[in-house]
Amino acid sequence: MNDLRKTLAQTKTITFDCYGTLIDWKGGLAQSFRELFGRTVEGRIDELFGLYVEVEATVEGGPYRPYRDVLSKVAARLGSELGMPLSEKRAQALASMLPGWPPFPDTNEALTRLKRSFRLGVLSNIDRDLFAGTARQFPIEFDFVITAQDVRAYKPSQAHFRRMLETHGPKQSVLHVAQSLYHDGKPCGELDLAYAWINRYKQVNDTAIRPIAEFPDLISLARLADGEE
């Protein structure tokens, strides 16, 4: 934790992943599964999460396509696996549900606190219009947002981070905060960028990625930055 305190002393900009870090990705996605497929999927939610992550990574690993299209393809695949095929229009509905996924209970207080002392940015695997819907749920305006649409690539590509460092660096003044070791920790490690892990799901880090600090939620980081912990 002492390393993080030293880092915060020179940090001017904090960047965040959005979905899974600020937004309750699992809760929102579970509700979307229910809306798409009905309550009969209740006992298969964990299975659907696993399949969602697998299919999404495969689609994002191919040629760039808008995130709306990624979501549509993932929804269609899930329907096929469940034996509940979705029409093209129904598969596209998943994207329209995403802006309604709620923030974690601590997110808005944490953002309000951090905004007092730092520039705040978002690096997200999203389309700009979808993020604009999500952003209405936050009490602050971010200083900048870099999306997959802007860089035409998906994390764990380094593209979001390189764009951020080119336009909002230098590296020594930036701390990245995120839940995903794979999507965010990996490129941060490759670029030697300070990374704080928000481990909301109590995961075990069995990777070679070494965050500068680990927190159970975002408010814990905000309190430390305020000198409360």
PyMOL CGO cylinders between C-alpha atoms (Angstrom):
from pymol import cmd
from pymol.cgo import CYLINDER

trace = [
    CYLINDER, 0.00, 0.00, 0.00, 2.95, 2.32, 0.56, 0.3, 1, 1, 1, 1, 1, 1,
    CYLINDER, 2.95, 2.32, 0.56, 3.75, 2.01, -3.15, 0.3, 1, 1, 1, 1, 1, 1,
    CYLINDER, 3.75, 2.01, -3.15, 0.24, 3.19, -3.98, 0.3, 1, 1, 1, 1, 1, 1,
    CYLINDER, 0.24, 3.19, -3.98, 0.51, 6.17, -1.64, 0.3, 1, 1, 1, 1, 1, 1,
    CYLINDER, 0.51, 6.17, -1.64, 3.73, 7.18, -3.40, 0.3, 1, 1, 1, 1, 1, 1,
    CYLINDER, 3.73, 7.18, -3.40, 2.04, 6.76, -6.76, 0.3, 1, 1, 1, 1, 1, 1,
    CYLINDER, 2.04, 6.76, -6.76, -0.99, 8.82, -5.70, 0.3, 1, 1, 1, 1, 1, 1,
    CYLINDER, -0.99, 8.82, -5.70, 1.32, 11.62, -4.58, 0.3, 1, 1, 1, 1, 1, 1,
    CYLINDER, 1.32, 11.62, -4.58, 2.37, 12.14, -8.20, 0.3, 1, 1, 1, 1, 1, 1,
    CYLINDER, 2.37, 12.14, -8.20, -0.90, 11.11, -9.84, 0.3, 1, 1, 1, 1, 1, 1,
    CYLINDER, -0.90, 11.11, -9.84, -2.86, 13.79, -11.66, 0.3, 1, 1, 1, 1, 1, 1,
    CYLINDER, -2.86, 13.79, -11.66, -5.14, 11.52, -13.72, 0.3, 1, 1, 1, 1, 1, 1,
    CYLINDER, -5.14, 11.52, -13.72, -7.05, 8.39, -12.72, 0.3, 1, 1, 1, 1, 1, 1,
    CYLINDER, -7.05, 8.39, -12.72, -8.58, 6.29, -15.47, 0.3, 1, 1, 1, 1, 1, 1,
    CYLINDER, -8.58, 6.29, -15.47, -11.19, 3.58, -15.07, 0.3, 1, 1, 1, 1, 1, 1,
    CYLINDER, -11.19, 3.58, -15.07, -12.58, 0.63, -16.87, 0.3, 1, 1, 1, 1, 1, 1,
    CYLINDER, -12.58, 0.63, -16.87, -16.36, 1.07, -16.80, 0.3, 1, 1, 1, 1, 1, 1,
    CYLINDER, -16.36, 1.07, -16.80, -18.35, -2.17, -17.01, 0.3, 1, 1, 1, 1, 1, 1,
    CYLINDER, -18.35, -2.17, -17.01, -17.37, -4.38, -14.09, 0.3, 1, 1, 1, 1, 1, 1,
    CYLINDER, -17.37, -4.38, -14.09, -15.51, -1.59, -12.29, 0.3, 1, 1, 1, 1, 1, 1,
    CYLINDER, -15.51, -1.59, -12.29, -17.98, 1.32, -12.14, 0.3, 1, 1, 1, 1, 1, 1,
    CYLINDER, -17.98, 1.32, -12.14, -21.05, -0.46, -13.48, 0.3, 1, 1, 1, 1, 1, 1,
    CYLINDER, -21.05, -0.46, -13.48, -22.45, -3.69, -12.03, 0.3, 1, 1, 1, 1, 1, 1,
    CYLINDER, -22.45, -3.69, -12.03, -21.76, -5.70, -15.18, 0.3, 1, 1, 1, 1, 1, 1,
    CYLINDER, -21.76, -5.70, -15.18, -22.76, -9.05, -13.71, 0.3, 1, 1, 1, 1, 1, 1,
    CYLINDER, -22.76, -9.05, -13.71, -25.98, -7.78, -12.16, 0.3, 1, 1, 1, 1, 1, 1,
    CYLINDER, -25.98, -7.78, -12.16, -26.98, -5.87, -15.27, 0.3, 1, 1, 1, 1, 1, 1,
    CYLINDER, -26.98, -5.87, -15.27, -26.12, -8.72, -17.60, 0.3, 1, 1, 1, 1, 1, 1,
    CYLINDER, -26.12, -8.72, -17.60, -28.01, -11.26, -15.47, 0.3, 1, 1, 1, 1, 1, 1,
    CYLINDER, -28.01, -11.26, -15.47, -31.12, -9.10, -15.70, 0.3, 1, 1, 1, 1, 1, 1,
    CYLINDER, -31.12, -9.10, -15.70, -30.64, -8.81, -19.46, 0.3, 1, 1, 1, 1, 1, 1,
    CYLINDER, -30.64, -8.81, -19.46, -30.42, -12.61, -19.71, 0.3, 1, 1, 1, 1, 1, 1,
    CYLINDER, -30.42, -12.61, -19.71, -33.77, -12.86, -17.92, 0.3, 1, 1, 1, 1, 1, 1,
    CYLINDER, -33.77, -12.86, -17.92, -35.34, -10.28, -20.22, 0.3, 1, 1, 1, 1, 1, 1,
    CYLINDER, -35.34, -10.28, -20.22, -34.02, -12.00, -23.34, 0.3, 1, 1, 1, 1, 1, 1,
    CYLINDER, -34.02, -12.00, -23.34, -34.73, -15.60, -22.40, 0.3, 1, 1, 1, 1, 1, 1,
    CYLINDER, -34.73, -15.60, -22.40, -37.20, -15.54, -19.52, 0.3, 1, 1, 1, 1, 1, 1,
    CYLINDER, -37.20, -15.54, -19.52, -36.97, -16.81, -15.96, 0.3, 1, 1, 1, 1, 1, 1,
    CYLINDER, -36.97, -16.81, -15.96, -36.28, -20.34, -17.15, 0.3, 1, 1, 1, 1, 1, 1,
    CYLINDER, -36.28, -20.34, -17.15, -32.57, -19.40, -17.41, 0.3, 1, 1, 1, 1, 1, 1,
    CYLINDER, -32.57, -19.40, -17.41, -32.32, -18.58, -13.70, 0.3, 1, 1, 1, 1, 1, 1,
    CYLINDER, -32.32, -18.58, -13.70, -30.41, -21.74, -12.85, 0.3, 1, 1, 1, 1, 1, 1,
    CYLINDER, -30.41, -21.74, -12.85, -28.03, -21.28, -15.79, 0.3, 1, 1, 1, 1, 1, 1,
    CYLINDER, -28.03, -21.28, -15.79, -26.86, -17.70, -15.17, 0.3, 1, 1, 1, 1, 1, 1,
    CYLINDER, -26.86, -17.70, -15.17, -23.29, -18.69, -14.23, 0.3, 1, 1, 1, 1, 1, 1,
    CYLINDER, -23.29, -18.69, -14.23, -23.08, -20.92, -17.30, 0.3, 1, 1, 1, 1, 1, 1,
    CYLINDER, -23.08, -20.92, -17.30, -24.27, -18.03, -19.47, 0.3, 1, 1, 1, 1, 1, 1,
    CYLINDER, -24.27, -18.03, -19.47, -21.68, -15.67, -17.93, 0.3, 1, 1, 1, 1, 1, 1,
    CYLINDER, -21.68, -15.67, -17.93, -18.91, -18.09, -18.84, 0.3, 1, 1, 1, 1, 1, 1,
    CYLINDER, -18.91, -18.09, -18.84, -20.17, -18.52, -22.38, 0.3, 1, 1, 1, 1, 1, 1,
    CYLINDER, -20.17, -18.52, -22.38, -20.70, -14.78, -22.78, 0.3, 1, 1, 1, 1, 1, 1,
    CYLINDER, -20.70, -14.78, -22.78, -17.09, -14.03, -21.83, 0.3, 1, 1, 1, 1, 1, 1,
    CYLINDER, -17.09, -14.03, -21.83, -15.78, -16.72, -24.17, 0.3, 1, 1, 1, 1, 1, 1,
    CYLINDER, -15.78, -16.72, -24.17, -17.84, -15.65, -27.19, 0.3, 1, 1, 1, 1, 1, 1,
    CYLINDER, -17.84, -15.65, -27.19, -17.24, -11.94, -26.60, 0.3, 1, 1, 1, 1, 1, 1,
    CYLINDER, -17.24, -11.94, -26.60, -13.45, -12.45, -26.49, 0.3, 1, 1, 1, 1, 1, 1,
    CYLINDER, -13.45, -12.45, -26.49, -13.59, -14.44, -29.73, 0.3, 1, 1, 1, 1, 1, 1,
    CYLINDER, -13.59, -14.44, -29.73, -15.65, -11.82, -31.57, 0.3, 1, 1, 1, 1, 1, 1,
    CYLINDER, -15.65, -11.82, -31.57, -13.55, -8.93, -30.25, 0.3, 1, 1, 1, 1, 1, 1,
    CYLINDER, -13.55, -8.93, -30.25, -10.37, -10.77, -31.27, 0.3, 1, 1, 1, 1, 1, 1,
    CYLINDER, -10.37, -10.77, -31.27, -11.38, -10.64, -34.94, 0.3, 1, 1, 1, 1, 1, 1,
    CYLINDER, -11.38, -10.64, -34.94, -11.60, -7.62, -37.23, 0.3, 1, 1, 1, 1, 1, 1,
    CYLINDER, -11.60, -7.62, -37.23, -12.97, -4.56, -35.44, 0.3, 1, 1, 1, 1, 1, 1,
    CYLINDER, -12.97, -4.56, -35.44, -16.73, -4.23, -35.37, 0.3, 1, 1, 1, 1, 1, 1,
    CYLINDER, -16.73, -4.23, -35.37, -18.91, -1.87, -33.27, 0.3, 1, 1, 1, 1, 1, 1,
    CYLINDER, -18.91, -1.87, -33.27, -19.76, -3.12, -29.82, 0.3, 1, 1, 1, 1, 1, 1,
    CYLINDER, -19.76, -3.12, -29.82, -23.45, -3.18, -30.74, 0.3, 1, 1, 1, 1, 1, 1,
    CYLINDER, -23.45, -3.18, -30.74, -22.59, -5.84, -33.29, 0.3, 1, 1, 1, 1, 1, 1,
    CYLINDER, -22.59, -5.84, -33.29, -20.46, -7.73, -30.76, 0.3, 1, 1, 1, 1, 1, 1,
    CYLINDER, -20.46, -7.73, -30.76, -23.38, -7.83, -28.33, 0.3, 1, 1, 1, 1, 1, 1,
    CYLINDER, -23.38, -7.83, -28.33, -25.78, -8.96, -31.04, 0.3, 1, 1, 1, 1, 1, 1,
    CYLINDER, -25.78, -8.96, -31.04, -23.52, -11.83, -32.06, 0.3, 1, 1, 1, 1, 1, 1,
    CYLINDER, -23.52, -11.83, -32.06, -23.01, -12.88, -28.44, 0.3, 1, 1, 1, 1, 1, 1,
    CYLINDER, -23.01, -12.88, -28.44, -26.76, -12.82, -27.74, 0.3, 1, 1, 1, 1, 1, 1,
    CYLINDER, -26.76, -12.82, -27.74, -27.47, -14.88, -30.85, 0.3, 1, 1, 1, 1, 1, 1,
    CYLINDER, -27.47, -14.88, -30.85, -24.88, -17.48, -29.82, 0.3, 1, 1, 1, 1, 1, 1,
    CYLINDER, -24.88, -17.48, -29.82, -26.29, -17.71, -26.31, 0.3, 1, 1, 1, 1, 1, 1,
    CYLINDER, -26.29, -17.71, -26.31, -29.77, -18.26, -27.75, 0.3, 1, 1, 1, 1, 1, 1,
    CYLINDER, -29.77, -18.26, -27.75, -28.45, -21.08, -29.92, 0.3, 1, 1, 1, 1, 1, 1,
    CYLINDER, -28.45, -21.08, -29.92, -26.73, -22.74, -26.96, 0.3, 1, 1, 1, 1, 1, 1,
    CYLINDER, -26.73, -22.74, -26.96, -29.92, -22.54, -24.91, 0.3, 1, 1, 1, 1, 1, 1,
    CYLINDER, -29.92, -22.54, -24.91, -32.07, -23.91, -27.70, 0.3, 1, 1, 1, 1, 1, 1,
    CYLINDER, -32.07, -23.91, -27.70, -33.92, -20.58, -27.69, 0.3, 1, 1, 1, 1, 1, 1,
    CYLINDER, -33.92, -20.58, -27.69, -32.92, -18.92, -30.98, 0.3, 1, 1, 1, 1, 1, 1,
    CYLINDER, -32.92, -18.92, -30.98, -33.27, -15.14, -31.11, 0.3, 1, 1, 1, 1, 1, 1,
    CYLINDER, -33.27, -15.14, -31.11, -34.41, -13.17, -34.11, 0.3, 1, 1, 1, 1, 1, 1,
    CYLINDER, -34.41, -13.17, -34.11, -31.89, -10.61, -35.37, 0.3, 1, 1, 1, 1, 1, 1,
    CYLINDER, -31.89, -10.61, -35.37, -33.99, -7.80, -33.89, 0.3, 1, 1, 1, 1, 1, 1,
    CYLINDER, -33.99, -7.80, -33.89, -34.22, -9.55, -30.53, 0.3, 1, 1, 1, 1, 1, 1,
    CYLINDER, -34.22, -9.55, -30.53, -30.49, -10.22, -30.43, 0.3, 1, 1, 1, 1, 1, 1,
    CYLINDER, -30.49, -10.22, -30.43, -29.88, -6.53, -31.06, 0.3, 1, 1, 1, 1, 1, 1,
    CYLINDER, -29.88, -6.53, -31.06, -31.96, -5.67, -27.98, 0.3, 1, 1, 1, 1, 1, 1,
    CYLINDER, -31.96, -5.67, -27.98, -29.07, -6.56, -25.65, 0.3, 1, 1, 1, 1, 1, 1,
    CYLINDER, -29.07, -6.56, -25.65, -27.27, -3.35, -26.66, 0.3, 1, 1, 1, 1, 1, 1,
    CYLINDER, -27.27, -3.35, -26.66, -30.33, -1.25, -25.84, 0.3, 1, 1, 1, 1, 1, 1,
    CYLINDER, -30.33, -1.25, -25.84, -30.42, -2.78, -22.35, 0.3, 1, 1, 1, 1, 1, 1,
    CYLINDER, -30.42, -2.78, -22.35, -26.78, -2.00, -21.54, 0.3, 1, 1, 1, 1, 1, 1,
    CYLINDER, -26.78, -2.00, -21.54, -27.14, 1.74, -20.69, 0.3, 1, 1, 1, 1, 1, 1,
    CYLINDER, -27.14, 1.74, -20.69, -29.59, 0.75, -17.95, 0.3, 1, 1, 1, 1, 1, 1,
    CYLINDER, -29.59, 0.75, -17.95, -27.13, -1.48, -16.11, 0.3, 1, 1, 1, 1, 1, 1,
    CYLINDER, -27.13, -1.48, -16.11, -26.68, 0.22, -12.71, 0.3, 1, 1, 1, 1, 1, 1,
    CYLINDER, -26.68, 0.22, -12.71, -23.53, 1.51, -11.01, 0.3, 1, 1, 1, 1, 1, 1,
    CYLINDER, -23.53, 1.51, -11.01, -22.24, -0.40, -8.01, 0.3, 1, 1, 1, 1, 1, 1,
    CYLINDER, -22.24, -0.40, -8.01, -23.59, 1.14, -4.77, 0.3, 1, 1, 1, 1, 1, 1,
    CYLINDER, -23.59, 1.14, -4.77, -20.24, 2.75, -3.91, 0.3, 1, 1, 1, 1, 1, 1,
    CYLINDER, -20.24, 2.75, -3.91, -19.36, 4.05, -7.39, 0.3, 1, 1, 1, 1, 1, 1,
    CYLINDER, -19.36, 4.05, -7.39, -20.91, 7.51, -7.35, 0.3, 1, 1, 1, 1, 1, 1,
    CYLINDER, -20.91, 7.51, -7.35, -19.63, 8.47, -3.93, 0.3, 1, 1, 1, 1, 1, 1,
    CYLINDER, -19.63, 8.47, -3.93, -16.15, 7.30, -4.89, 0.3, 1, 1, 1, 1, 1, 1,
    CYLINDER, -16.15, 7.30, -4.89, -16.18, 9.23, -8.17, 0.3, 1, 1, 1, 1, 1, 1,
    CYLINDER, -16.18, 9.23, -8.17, -17.38, 12.39, -6.39, 0.3, 1, 1, 1, 1, 1, 1,
    CYLINDER, -17.38, 12.39, -6.39, -14.54, 12.13, -3.88, 0.3, 1, 1, 1, 1, 1, 1,
    CYLINDER, -14.54, 12.13, -3.88, -11.85, 11.41, -6.47, 0.3, 1, 1, 1, 1, 1, 1,
    CYLINDER, -11.85, 11.41, -6.47, -13.01, 14.20, -8.77, 0.3, 1, 1, 1, 1, 1, 1,
    CYLINDER, -13.01, 14.20, -8.77, -12.03, 16.75, -6.13, 0.3, 1, 1, 1, 1, 1, 1,
    CYLINDER, -12.03, 16.75, -6.13, -8.34, 15.90, -6.50, 0.3, 1, 1, 1, 1, 1, 1,
    CYLINDER, -8.34, 15.90, -6.50, -7.82, 14.22, -9.87, 0.3, 1, 1, 1, 1, 1, 1,
    CYLINDER, -7.82, 14.22, -9.87, -8.69, 14.38, -13.53, 0.3, 1, 1, 1, 1, 1, 1,
    CYLINDER, -8.69, 14.38, -13.53, -10.86, 11.35, -14.27, 0.3, 1, 1, 1, 1, 1, 1,
    CYLINDER, -10.86, 11.35, -14.27, -11.07, 9.38, -17.50, 0.3, 1, 1, 1, 1, 1, 1,
    CYLINDER, -11.07, 9.38, -17.50, -12.68, 6.18, -18.82, 0.3, 1, 1, 1, 1, 1, 1,
    CYLINDER, -12.68, 6.18, -18.82, -11.08, 3.55, -21.08, 0.3, 1, 1, 1, 1, 1, 1,
    CYLINDER, -11.08, 3.55, -21.08, -13.84, 1.19, -22.19, 0.3, 1, 1, 1, 1, 1, 1,
    CYLINDER, -13.84, 1.19, -22.19, -14.67, -1.53, -24.69, 0.3, 1, 1, 1, 1, 1, 1,
    CYLINDER, -14.67, -1.53, -24.69, -17.84, 0.25, -25.78, 0.3, 1, 1, 1, 1, 1, 1,
    CYLINDER, -17.84, 0.25, -25.78, -19.43, 2.45, -28.46, 0.3, 1, 1, 1, 1, 1, 1,
    CYLINDER, -19.43, 2.45, -28.46, -19.67, 6.15, -27.69, 0.3, 1, 1, 1, 1, 1, 1,
    CYLINDER, -19.67, 6.15, -27.69, -23.46, 6.33, -27.86, 0.3, 1, 1, 1, 1, 1, 1,
    CYLINDER, -23.46, 6.33, -27.86, -23.86, 3.40, -25.50, 0.3, 1, 1, 1, 1, 1, 1,
    CYLINDER, -23.86, 3.40, -25.50, -21.48, 4.96, -22.98, 0.3, 1, 1, 1, 1, 1, 1,
    CYLINDER, -21.48, 4.96, -22.98, -23.38, 8.26, -23.25, 0.3, 1, 1, 1, 1, 1, 1,
    CYLINDER, -23.38, 8.26, -23.25, -26.45, 6.43, -21.95, 0.3, 1, 1, 1, 1, 1, 1,
    CYLINDER, -26.45, 6.43, -21.95, -24.49, 4.89, -19.08, 0.3, 1, 1, 1, 1, 1, 1,
    CYLINDER, -24.49, 4.89, -19.08, -22.88, 8.24, -18.22, 0.3, 1, 1, 1, 1, 1, 1,
    CYLINDER, -22.88, 8.24, -18.22, -26.24, 9.72, -17.25, 0.3, 1, 1, 1, 1, 1, 1,
    CYLINDER, -26.24, 9.72, -17.25, -26.07, 7.57, -14.12, 0.3, 1, 1, 1, 1, 1, 1,
    CYLINDER, -26.07, 7.57, -14.12, -22.86, 9.19, -12.85, 0.3, 1, 1, 1, 1, 1, 1,
    CYLINDER, -22.86, 9.19, -12.85, -22.82, 12.38, -10.72, 0.3, 1, 1, 1, 1, 1, 1,
    CYLINDER, -22.82, 12.38, -10.72, -19.67, 13.75, -12.34, 0.3, 1, 1, 1, 1, 1, 1,
    CYLINDER, -19.67, 13.75, -12.34, -18.54, 14.47, -15.88, 0.3, 1, 1, 1, 1, 1, 1,
    CYLINDER, -18.54, 14.47, -15.88, -15.39, 12.63, -16.90, 0.3, 1, 1, 1, 1, 1, 1,
    CYLINDER, -15.39, 12.63, -16.90, -12.55, 14.73, -18.25, 0.3, 1, 1, 1, 1, 1, 1,
    CYLINDER, -12.55, 14.73, -18.25, -12.17, 12.35, -21.19, 0.3, 1, 1, 1, 1, 1, 1,
    CYLINDER, -12.17, 12.35, -21.19, -13.47, 9.05, -22.49, 0.3, 1, 1, 1, 1, 1, 1,
    CYLINDER, -13.47, 9.05, -22.49, -11.64, 6.67, -24.85, 0.3, 1, 1, 1, 1, 1, 1,
    CYLINDER, -11.64, 6.67, -24.85, -13.77, 3.93, -26.35, 0.3, 1, 1, 1, 1, 1, 1,
    CYLINDER, -13.77, 3.93, -26.35, -13.18, 0.93, -28.58, 0.3, 1, 1, 1, 1, 1, 1,
    CYLINDER, -13.18, 0.93, -28.58, -14.96, 2.92, -31.27, 0.3, 1, 1, 1, 1, 1, 1,
    CYLINDER, -14.96, 2.92, -31.27, -12.30, 5.66, -31.01, 0.3, 1, 1, 1, 1, 1, 1,
    CYLINDER, -12.30, 5.66, -31.01, -9.32, 3.33, -31.34, 0.3, 1, 1, 1, 1, 1, 1,
    CYLINDER, -9.32, 3.33, -31.34, -11.05, 0.57, -33.37, 0.3, 1, 1, 1, 1, 1, 1,
    CYLINDER, -11.05, 0.57, -33.37, -9.72, -2.10, -31.05, 0.3, 1, 1, 1, 1, 1, 1,
    CYLINDER, -9.72, -2.10, -31.05, -10.72, -3.90, -27.86, 0.3, 1, 1, 1, 1, 1, 1,
    CYLINDER, -10.72, -3.90, -27.86, -8.78, -4.33, -24.67, 0.3, 1, 1, 1, 1, 1, 1,
    CYLINDER, -8.78, -4.33, -24.67, -6.53, -6.17, -23.85, 0.3, 1, 1, 1, 1, 1, 1,
    CYLINDER, -6.53, -6.17, -23.85, -5.10, -4.44, -26.92, 0.3, 1, 1, 1, 1, 1, 1,
    CYLINDER, -5.10, -4.44, -26.92, -2.88, -1.57, -25.83, 0.3, 1, 1, 1, 1, 1, 1,
    CYLINDER, -2.88, -1.57, -25.83, -4.68, 0.88, -28.13, 0.3, 1, 1, 1, 1, 1, 1,
    CYLINDER, -4.68, 0.88, -28.13, -6.84, 2.58, -25.45, 0.3, 1, 1, 1, 1, 1, 1,
    CYLINDER, -6.84, 2.58, -25.45, -3.83, 3.04, -23.19, 0.3, 1, 1, 1, 1, 1, 1,
    CYLINDER, -3.83, 3.04, -23.19, -1.53, 4.32, -25.89, 0.3, 1, 1, 1, 1, 1, 1,
    CYLINDER, -1.53, 4.32, -25.89, -4.13, 6.87, -26.98, 0.3, 1, 1, 1, 1, 1, 1,
    CYLINDER, -4.13, 6.87, -26.98, -4.57, 7.96, -23.38, 0.3, 1, 1, 1, 1, 1, 1,
    CYLINDER, -4.57, 7.96, -23.38, -0.83, 8.35, -22.80, 0.3, 1, 1, 1, 1, 1, 1,
    CYLINDER, -0.83, 8.35, -22.80, -0.42, 10.29, -26.05, 0.3, 1, 1, 1, 1, 1, 1,
    CYLINDER, -0.42, 10.29, -26.05, -3.15, 12.76, -25.14, 0.3, 1, 1, 1, 1, 1, 1,
    CYLINDER, -3.15, 12.76, -25.14, -3.36, 12.74, -21.32, 0.3, 1, 1, 1, 1, 1, 1,
    CYLINDER, -3.36, 12.74, -21.32, 0.02, 11.49, -20.04, 0.3, 1, 1, 1, 1, 1, 1,
    CYLINDER, 0.02, 11.49, -20.04, 2.79, 11.41, -18.98, 0.3, 1, 1, 1, 1, 1, 1,
    CYLINDER, 2.79, 11.41, -18.98, 2.70, 7.84, -17.72, 0.3, 1, 1, 1, 1, 1, 1,
    CYLINDER, 2.70, 7.84, -17.72, 4.12, 8.75, -14.29, 0.3, 1, 1, 1, 1, 1, 1,
    CYLINDER, 4.12, 8.75, -14.29, 1.07, 10.93, -13.61, 0.3, 1, 1, 1, 1, 1, 1,
    CYLINDER, 1.07, 10.93, -13.61, -1.56, 8.29, -14.42, 0.3, 1, 1, 1, 1, 1, 1,
    CYLINDER, -1.56, 8.29, -14.42, -3.14, 5.52, -12.34, 0.3, 1, 1, 1, 1, 1, 1,
    CYLINDER, -3.14, 5.52, -12.34, -5.46, 3.03, -14.03, 0.3, 1, 1, 1, 1, 1, 1,
    CYLINDER, -5.46, 3.03, -14.03, -8.19, 1.40, -11.93, 0.3, 1, 1, 1, 1, 1, 1,
    CYLINDER, -8.19, 1.40, -11.93, -10.08, -1.67, -13.10, 0.3, 1, 1, 1, 1, 1, 1,
    CYLINDER, -10.08, -1.67, -13.10, -11.60, -5.02, -12.19, 0.3, 1, 1, 1, 1, 1, 1,
    CYLINDER, -11.60, -5.02, -12.19, -10.32, -7.16, -15.06, 0.3, 1, 1, 1, 1, 1, 1,
    CYLINDER, -10.32, -7.16, -15.06, -6.80, -8.53, -14.82, 0.3, 1, 1, 1, 1, 1, 1,
    CYLINDER, -6.80, -8.53, -14.82, -7.14, -9.76, -18.39, 0.3, 1, 1, 1, 1, 1, 1,
    CYLINDER, -7.14, -9.76, -18.39, -8.58, -6.69, -20.13, 0.3, 1, 1, 1, 1, 1, 1,
    CYLINDER, -8.58, -6.69, -20.13, -6.79, -4.02, -18.08, 0.3, 1, 1, 1, 1, 1, 1,
    CYLINDER, -6.79, -4.02, -18.08, -4.07, -5.51, -15.92, 0.3, 1, 1, 1, 1, 1, 1,
    CYLINDER, -4.07, -5.51, -15.92, -2.38, -7.17, -18.88, 0.3, 1, 1, 1, 1, 1, 1,
    CYLINDER, -2.38, -7.17, -18.88, -1.90, -4.04, -21.05, 0.3, 1, 1, 1, 1, 1, 1,
    CYLINDER, -1.90, -4.04, -21.05, -0.97, -1.97, -17.99, 0.3, 1, 1, 1, 1, 1, 1,
    CYLINDER, -0.97, -1.97, -17.99, 1.78, -4.48, -17.22, 0.3, 1, 1, 1, 1, 1, 1,
    CYLINDER, 1.78, -4.48, -17.22, 3.01, -4.41, -20.81, 0.3, 1, 1, 1, 1, 1, 1,
    CYLINDER, 3.01, -4.41, -20.81, 3.20, -0.61, -20.73, 0.3, 1, 1, 1, 1, 1, 1,
    CYLINDER, 3.20, -0.61, -20.73, 4.53, -0.34, -17.15, 0.3, 1, 1, 1, 1, 1, 1,
    CYLINDER, 4.53, -0.34, -17.15, 1.48, 1.72, -16.18, 0.3, 1, 1, 1, 1, 1, 1,
    CYLINDER, 1.48, 1.72, -16.18, 0.41, 1.82, -12.52, 0.3, 1, 1, 1, 1, 1, 1,
    CYLINDER, 0.41, 1.82, -12.52, -2.68, -0.34, -12.04, 0.3, 1, 1, 1, 1, 1, 1,
    CYLINDER, -2.68, -0.34, -12.04, -4.98, -0.72, -9.02, 0.3, 1, 1, 1, 1, 1, 1,
    CYLINDER, -4.98, -0.72, -9.02, -7.14, -3.84, -9.00, 0.3, 1, 1, 1, 1, 1, 1,
    CYLINDER, -7.14, -3.84, -9.00, -10.76, -3.52, -7.83, 0.3, 1, 1, 1, 1, 1, 1,
    CYLINDER, -10.76, -3.52, -7.83, -11.40, -7.12, -6.86, 0.3, 1, 1, 1, 1, 1, 1,
    CYLINDER, -11.40, -7.12, -6.86, -15.15, -7.00, -6.23, 0.3, 1, 1, 1, 1, 1, 1,
    CYLINDER, -15.15, -7.00, -6.23, -15.62, -10.70, -6.92, 0.3, 1, 1, 1, 1, 1, 1,
    CYLINDER, -15.62, -10.70, -6.92, -12.92, -11.95, -4.52, 0.3, 1, 1, 1, 1, 1, 1,
    CYLINDER, -12.92, -11.95, -4.52, -10.95, -13.58, -7.31, 0.3, 1, 1, 1, 1, 1, 1,
    CYLINDER, -10.95, -13.58, -7.31, -7.61, -15.26, -6.78, 0.3, 1, 1, 1, 1, 1, 1,
    CYLINDER, -7.61, -15.26, -6.78, -4.85, -13.69, -8.84, 0.3, 1, 1, 1, 1, 1, 1,
    CYLINDER, -4.85, -13.69, -8.84, -3.11, -16.72, -10.33, 0.3, 1, 1, 1, 1, 1, 1,
    CYLINDER, -3.11, -16.72, -10.33, -1.59, -14.68, -13.17, 0.3, 1, 1, 1, 1, 1, 1,
    CYLINDER, -1.59, -14.68, -13.17, 1.77, -12.98, -13.59, 0.3, 1, 1, 1, 1, 1, 1,
    CYLINDER, 1.77, -12.98, -13.59, 0.03, -9.58, -13.37, 0.3, 1, 1, 1, 1, 1, 1,
    CYLINDER, 0.03, -9.58, -13.37, 1.02, -7.62, -10.28, 0.3, 1, 1, 1, 1, 1, 1,
    CYLINDER, 1.02, -7.62, -10.28, -1.24, -4.66, -9.45, 0.3, 1, 1, 1, 1, 1, 1,
    CYLINDER, -1.24, -4.66, -9.45, 0.23, -1.88, -7.37, 0.3, 1, 1, 1, 1, 1, 1,
    CYLINDER, 0.23, -1.88, -7.37, -2.69, -2.38, -4.95, 0.3, 1, 1, 1, 1, 1, 1,
    CYLINDER, -2.69, -2.38, -4.95, -5.89, -4.39, -4.53, 0.3, 1, 1, 1, 1, 1, 1,
    CYLINDER, -5.89, -4.39, -4.53, -9.21, -3.14, -3.15, 0.3, 1, 1, 1, 1, 1, 1,
    CYLINDER, -9.21, -3.14, -3.15, -12.58, -4.86, -2.57, 0.3, 1, 1, 1, 1, 1, 1,
    CYLINDER, -12.58, -4.86, -2.57, -14.44, -1.85, -3.97, 0.3, 1, 1, 1, 1, 1, 1,
    CYLINDER, -14.44, -1.85, -3.97, -13.91, 1.63, -5.35, 0.3, 1, 1, 1, 1, 1, 1,
    CYLINDER, -13.91, 1.63, -5.35, -14.80, 3.55, -2.21, 0.3, 1, 1, 1, 1, 1, 1,
    CYLINDER, -14.80, 3.55, -2.21, -11.85, 1.95, -0.40, 0.3, 1, 1, 1, 1, 1, 1,
    CYLINDER, -11.85, 1.95, -0.40, -9.50, 3.49, -2.96, 0.3, 1, 1, 1, 1, 1, 1,
    CYLINDER, -9.50, 3.49, -2.96, -11.24, 6.86, -2.67, 0.3, 1, 1, 1, 1, 1, 1,
    CYLINDER, -11.24, 6.86, -2.67, -10.93, 6.84, 1.12, 0.3, 1, 1, 1, 1, 1, 1,
    CYLINDER, -10.93, 6.84, 1.12, -7.24, 6.05, 0.92, 0.3, 1, 1, 1, 1, 1, 1,
    CYLINDER, -7.24, 6.05, 0.92, -6.76, 8.87, -1.60, 0.3, 1, 1, 1, 1, 1, 1,
    CYLINDER, -6.76, 8.87, -1.60, -8.53, 11.17, 0.91, 0.3, 1, 1, 1, 1, 1, 1,
    CYLINDER, -8.53, 11.17, 0.91, -6.13, 10.07, 3.63, 0.3, 1, 1, 1, 1, 1, 1,
    CYLINDER, -6.13, 10.07, 3.63, -8.78, 8.16, 5.60, 0.3, 1, 1, 1, 1, 1, 1,
    CYLINDER, -8.78, 8.16, 5.60, -7.06, 4.76, 5.45, 0.3, 1, 1, 1, 1, 1, 1,
]
cmd.load_cgo(trace, "trace")
